[in-house]
Structures are given as structure tokens and as C-alpha cells.
């Protein structure tokens, strides 16, 4: 079975990707037979607290933070990015290359996002929730788990996803609905069980389906089969696949297994190889 397009890839144009490589990612996509690739670079405006200890400490993020540990994402160079996309289109004519952005918390930053979008055409817009309100600011789930009940954190995350979907009309794909699972504290509370959060997942999926958006099957951490089943049951019409790759080697990672999972839940490729998958 042909692989689906990779609709969530980062390159050197994302502020957190020092070693990204747009041309290298295109070459990798051609090598493994992807029909299309979308460079959905980070567009973030939320200032948040970085890790100062533990497994999530990053020298790069620390270098971008102020002395109190708060990171304000750098401005995005839209013109430079769009020019790079065009160069890749010319160099790799056999590959459909989409421009795009991963919009961080678009319901909080509508005006700033609108100014960037006015710079040119962006083919694929993902809506992403990375941070939650915590203490006197914002933080990622991994920084909140140590001092709040992890189950409460996931419930708060899914509630904010629903808010993001219902209060922002900027994006067309909901990215990584399972983002908090990446840093779930298994050693402290046991394996992550999506059934514990069924009501919250279903509400977020229901409002996403009603909005006409697609759900991303993100392969950075394989999406639990149960969640994809709930998406189908709640009326979800479409899915996309995203590796969330920040390095060329991870473009299309896990796509064979993800495509099989999607087909098992009633989703099929579109008319064109680069289309979103719909209900079969």
C-alpha cells in the first residue's frame, strides 16, 4: 500500500529545530516514496517556562530563555521560509511540497497569527496546543506533572483543546490531540489508559468533527487505536498523517503502521495521493 503524505514536518525554519534541513527532508520523502510533504513550521507566541532539571532539560531552549527560565519564541521569518519552499519545489519537481504552519494556541494569539498569514500562501495550517496555564504563567505538560495530578493535567489539556477548536477558525487540522501522553509519568502512575479520559477525548473529538476539521494521526507517538475509533464514532470525516519530524531521518516515520490502523477504522486514501484520507 502506498504511504500517505507527511503533513507535519519541521525544518531549520522552526525556531526549535537547530539541525533541521528542508532540502534533506524533501530528499528523504522522495527516497521512501511519499507523494507529498508539508513543512508546517512552528508559529508560537506563548511565553512559557522551560525545564531546569530532569529529562526534559534542553540546552537550546535554556539558551533562548530569560534568567527566570521563561522562553518567548522568536519571530518567524515568513518571507525567508516561503522562498525556501519555492526553491525546494524547483529542485524536487517529482514531490508535491506544501507550505504550512503549526499554529501554537491559535485561540490565544489571533492577531499575531493573522499578521504572519498575510505574508503569503500557506497550504496547511495545523492547530496545536502545547502549553497550559500553570501557576503564574504557562508550561508544557511535562513541567506540570510533577506538582499537579497527572489525570487533572490531561483533562485540562483536552478541555483546552475543545476551547481552541470552538473559538478559533484559523486552522484546518487538529494536531497531536495526545500531546500530553508523550511525557506521561508512567513510573509514578502507571501506563496511560485513554479510557480513563473517554468523556474528555470524545468531547474534543466531537467539536472537532462538527467544525469540519481533520484529525492528525501523529506518529511521533503512535496514536492509540481507541482514540481513532472514537474519532470515527463522533463523526470525524478526515484524517491526516504527521511524523512531526524535526530531522530528515524521521520523515514518514511509522507511516506504514499508521496507515494500516487508519484503514482498520474505516478511513481510506483520497482521490489524489496527496489528499487527506476520508471515511471509506
C-alpha positions in Angstrom: 0.0 0.0 0.0 1.4 3.4 -0.9 2.4 5.7 2.0 0.2 8.7 2.8 1.7 12.2 2.6 3.5 13.6 5.6 1.6 16.7 6.6 3.6 17.7 9.7 7.3 18.3 9.2 9.7 20.9 10.6 12.9 22.2 9.1 15.5 24.8 10.0 12.7 27.4 9.7 11.2 26.2 13.0 12.7 28.0 16.0 13.2 24.8 18.0 15.0 22.9 15.2 18.6 23.9 15.0 19.5 20.8 12.9 16.5 20.7 10.6 17.0 20.5 6.9 14.2 21.3 4.4 16.1 20.0 1.4 17.2 16.9 3.3 13.7 16.2 4.3 12.5 16.5 0.7 15.2 14.1 -0.4 14.1 11.7 2.3 10.5 11.9 1.3 11.4 11.1 -2.3 13.6 8.2 -1.1 10.9 6.5 0.8 8.1 7.2 -1.7 6.0 9.8 -0.1 3.6 11.6 -2.5 3.8 14.9 -0.7 5.3 16.7 2.3 4.1 19.7 4.2 6.5 22.0 6.1 4.4 23.1 9.0 6.9 25.3 10.8 6.3 26.4 14.4 4.5 29.7 14.8 4.4 30.3 18.6 3.6 33.3 20.7 3.0 31.9 24.2 5.8 32.6 26.6 6.4 29.5 28.8 8.6 28.1 31.5 11.4 25.8 30.3 12.7 22.8 32.3 15.7 23.4 34.6 16.1 19.9 35.8 15.1 16.3 34.8 14.9 14.5 31.5 13.4 17.5 29.5 16.2 19.9 30.0 17.4 21.3 26.6 20.5 23.5 26.3 19.0 25.1 23.2 15.7 26.0 25.0 17.6 27.2 28.0 19.7 29.5 25.8 16.6 31.1 24.5 15.0 31.6 27.9 15.5 34.7 30.1 17.2 34.5 33.5 13.9 33.5 35.2 13.5 30.5 32.8 10.8 32.0 30.6 11.1 31.4 26.9 9.5 33.8 24.4 9.5 32.2 21.0 11.5 34.1 18.3 9.7 35.8 15.5 9.0 33.7 12.4 10.7 34.7 9.1 7.8 34.1 6.7 9.4 35.6 3.6 12.6 33.6 4.0 10.6 30.4 4.7 8.3 30.8 1.7 11.3 31.4 -0.6 13.0 28.2 0.7 9.8 26.3 -0.1 9.8 27.6 -3.6 13.5 26.6 -4.1 12.6 23.0 -2.9 9.7 22.9 -5.3 12.1 23.7 -8.1 14.7 21.2 -7.0 12.2 18.3 -6.3 9.5 18.6 -9.1 8.5 14.9 -8.5 7.4 15.7 -5.0 4.3 17.8 -4.0 5.6 20.3 -1.4 3.1 22.2 0.7 3.8 25.3 2.7 2.3 25.4 6.2 2.4 26.4 9.8 1.9 24.7 13.1 -0.1 27.4 15.0 0.6 27.2 18.7 -2.5 28.0 20.8 -4.2 30.0 17.9 -7.2 30.9 20.2 -4.8 33.0 22.3 -2.9 34.8 19.5 -5.3 35.5 16.7 -4.0 39.0 15.8 -0.3 38.0 15.8 -1.1 34.9 13.6 -3.2 37.0 11.2 -0.2 39.3 10.6 2.0 36.3 9.7 -0.6 34.7 7.4 -0.8 37.9 5.4 2.8 37.4 4.2 1.8 34.8 1.6 0.1 31.5 0.9 0.2 28.7 3.5 -1.3 25.5 2.2 -1.6 23.5 5.5 -2.5 25.1 8.9 -2.3 22.9 12.0 -3.8 23.9 15.3 -1.6 22.8 18.2 -1.9 23.0 22.0 1.5 22.8 23.7 1.1 24.7 26.9 -1.5 25.0 29.7 -2.0 27.8 32.3 0.0 26.9 35.3 0.9 28.8 38.5 1.6 32.4 37.3 2.2 31.6 33.6 2.2 28.7 31.1 4.1 25.5 30.9 4.2 22.2 28.9 2.6 19.1 30.4 6.0 17.6 31.4 6.7 20.6 33.6 3.3 20.5 35.2 3.0 16.8 36.0 5.5 16.9 39.0 3.3 19.3 41.0 -0.3 18.5 39.8 -2.3 15.3 39.5 -1.4 14.0 36.0 -5.0 13.0 35.4 -6.1 16.6 36.1 -3.5 17.8 33.7 -4.7 15.6 30.8 -8.3 16.6 31.5 -7.3 20.3 31.5 -5.5 19.8 28.2 -8.4 18.1 26.4 -10.8 20.8 27.7 -8.5 23.5 26.3 -8.3 21.6 23.0 -12.1 21.8 22.8 -11.9 25.6 23.6 -9.2 26.1 20.9 -11.4 24.3 18.3 -14.6 26.2 19.2 -13.0 29.7 19.5 -10.5 29.7 16.6 -11.3 29.3 12.9 -7.7 29.8 11.7 -6.6 26.2 11.3 -7.9 23.2 9.4 -6.2 20.2 11.1 -6.1 19.4 14.8 -2.5 18.2 15.6 -1.4 15.7 18.2 -4.5 15.5 20.4 -2.5 13.1 22.6 0.4 15.5 23.1 0.4 15.1 27.0 0.9 11.3 26.5 4.5 12.0 25.3 5.6 12.9 28.8 3.0 10.9 30.8 4.7 9.9 34.1 4.4 6.1 33.7 6.8 5.3 36.6 4.6 7.3 39.0 1.1 6.5 37.9 1.3 3.5 35.6 0.7 3.2 31.8 -1.5 5.8 30.1 -5.1 4.5 29.7 -7.2 6.6 27.3 -10.4 5.0 28.6 -10.0 7.0 31.8 -10.4 10.1 29.8 -13.1 8.9 27.4 -15.6 11.7 28.0 -13.0 14.4 27.6 -11.5 12.8 24.5 -14.9 12.4 22.9 -15.9 16.0 23.6 -12.7 17.3 22.0 -13.2 15.0 19.0 -16.9 15.8 18.7 -16.4 19.6 18.4 -13.5 19.0 16.0 -15.7 16.8 13.8 -18.6 19.4 14.0 -16.1 22.1 12.9 -15.3 20.2 9.7 -11.6 19.8 10.6 -9.4 16.8 10.1 -7.7 14.9 12.9 -4.0 14.3 12.7 -2.6 10.8 13.3 0.7 11.9 14.7 3.3 9.2 14.6 5.9 10.8 16.9 4.0 8.7 19.5 1.6 6.2 17.8 -2.0 7.4 18.3 -3.9 4.9 20.5 -6.3 2.9 18.4 -9.1 3.7 20.8 -8.8 7.4 20.1 -9.0 6.9 16.4 -12.1 4.7 16.9 -13.7 7.4 18.9 -13.0 9.9 16.1 -14.9 7.8 13.7 -17.8 7.3 16.1 -18.0 11.0 16.8 -18.4 11.8 13.1 -14.9 12.6 12.1 -14.7 12.7 8.3 -11.0 13.1 7.6 -7.5 12.4 8.9 -4.0 13.5 8.0 -0.7 11.8 8.9 2.2 13.7 10.5 5.6 12.5 11.6 6.3 15.7 13.5 9.9 15.2 12.2 12.5 17.7 13.2 15.2 15.7 11.3 15.1 14.3 7.7 15.6 10.8 9.0 12.2 10.8 10.8 10.1 12.0 7.8 7.4 9.4 7.3 8.3 7.6 10.5 5.8 4.8 11.3 3.5 5.6 8.4 3.0 2.0 7.2 1.6 1.0 10.6 -0.4 4.2 10.9 -2.0 3.7 7.5 -3.0 0.2 8.4 -4.5 1.4 11.7 -6.5 4.1 9.8 -7.8 1.6 7.3 -8.9 -0.7 10.2 -11.0 2.2 11.5 -12.7 2.9 8.2 -10.5 5.6 6.6 -9.3 5.4 3.1 -6.9 7.4 0.8 -8.4 10.3 -1.2 -8.8 10.5 -4.9 -5.3 12.0 -5.3 -2.2 10.6 -3.4 -1.7 13.9 -1.6 -5.3 14.3 -0.4 -6.5 13.9 3.2 -7.9 10.4 4.0 -11.7 10.2 4.4 -14.2 7.8 5.7 -14.4 4.7 3.5 
